[in-house]
Amino acid sequence: MPDKKRLTTANGAPVDNNQNSLTSGKRGPVLMQDFHLLEKLAHFDRERIPERVVHAKGAGAYGYFEVTNDVTKYTKAAFLSKVGKKTDLFVRFSTVGGEKGSADTERDPRGFAVKLYTEDGNYDIVGNNTPVFFIRDPLKFPDFIHTQKRNPQTNTKDANMFWDFLSLVPESVHQVTILFSDRGTPDGYRHMNGYGSHTFMWVNAAGKGHWIKYHFKTDQGNKTMTRQQAGKLAGEDPDYATRDLFNAIQDGHYPSWTLKVQVMPFEDAEKYRFDPFDVTKVWPHADYPLIEVGKMVLNRNPENYVAEVEQAAFSPGNIVPGIDFSPDKMLQGRIFSYGDTHRHRLGGNYQQIPVNYAKASPPQNNQRDGFMAVLGNGGSAANYEPNSVNGPKQTDDPNSYPLPLQGVVARTEYGHENSDFEQAGALFSKVMTDEERDHLVGNIVAHLGNAKRELQERQVAIFAKAHPDYGRRVAEGLGIAVPKSTMAD
């Protein structure tokens, strides 16, 4: 058996000299027959896979989920079938708008993606550390993300792009208020909550469905930073959150989160005071209190970042029996977009990469061939269905819930039974403390102050609609008056 520490080429041949190229004489030239040199250079030129368009920088870890409360009256999902049941998982945390080299402490939402390796296939909960989002229609998503990136002319971050878009899309004010609060700069990944954000469907064994929302509550306690603390760390330790997570797990301080859900009966969705599928809104806990489901614990670090974190691929389209989608428009758009970007970044067989592989329910399908078909490629089984030979066959157990649909085909907005401003105003006036309001206003003024006056006025008018004091205080910080009439009206 060869020595495992023996340096070899990619085809396994031993390398006798890794310090000097093969040359003609001491001065060269280098010979084309130096296969080891050419292989090293060629691979080096191809080491980087495309960066994620969003969530480019992140950290990940393995762990498990354990059921702590019986929720079988709501869902038949096998991994939730009994108290005490454990399921292996992988989690990736991330910033959203920054590039791979950006600082972990930038003001930005944080991605919170969970891959559960269940016996019915992989189930992904792909959310953020905020319960809402900036927009509610996927048609706006590429435009929104462009404004969070770099100016196409200057290649710099641009406050005018940022606030121009947001001030013309008032539905964003709830998420903007959260982002510019101290929650926009959490103290690492261990001290923040995670949310599925979207509405999903749970279906029980009797075929009855309920609408639900996911809440992962950190057991370490919520901790945030001021913008001054975050800015200081961005210069001194830009990998702060990544390092903190890795070191905590390595030292045996395993972070955990308690998963809870809100449950809404189907009939409530038709008559609720606002559209429950609008991802810019939260469901009030007074109407739909949190119900405990289980505990998520992270107890193992990856061995290789690129193989296990950079190539981890999550999608809200990865669901299992007992769980289904909702009419949430943003969710519907993400079902396509996530798988599409993975095929671009990682190839058509990205789900054969070990971190993405459905190890508890090995795939049996007719998707064959293509680059990196490395797991037997289906062997000799038939690659079509139906078949009467040795190929996989469909199950008789229905996976989807029969959801009635009706309406005129048109490009329409959500109903406006509830204002875009009400929940942001309540967050400002009823939830935040005086200190938190001070920090919110200071953070907004520091950023919005870099934008043009007309954009400042337009955005201030939106804050004023959420709550008069909100708009007044931001306006005073900017040294402007609250406009009486704006384009955002």
Secondary structure, 3 states (H helix, E strand, C coil): CCCCCCCECCCCCECCCCCCCCECCCCCCECCCCHHHHHHHHHHCCCCCCCCCCCCCEEEEEEEEEECCCCCCCCCCHHHCCCCCEEEEEEEEEECCCCCCCCCCCCCCEEEEEEEEECCEEEEEEEECCCCCCCCCHHHHHHHHHHHCECCCCCCECHHHHHHHHHCCHHHHHHHHHHCCHHHCECCCCCCCEECCCCEEEECCCCCEEEEEEEEEECCCCCECCHHHHHHHHHHCCCHHHHHHHHHHHCCCCCEEEEEEEEEEHHHHHHCCCCCCCCCCCCCCCCCCCEEEEEEEEEECCCCHHHHHHCCCCCCCCCCCCEECCCCHHHHHHHHHHHHHHHHHHCCCHHHCHHHCCCCCCCCCCCCCCCCCCCHHHCCCCCCCCCCCCCCCCCCCCCCCCCCCCCCCCCCCCCCCCCCCHHHHHHHHHHCCHHHHHHHHHHHHHHHCCCCHHHHHHHHHHHHHHCHHHHHHHHHHHCCCCCCCCCCC
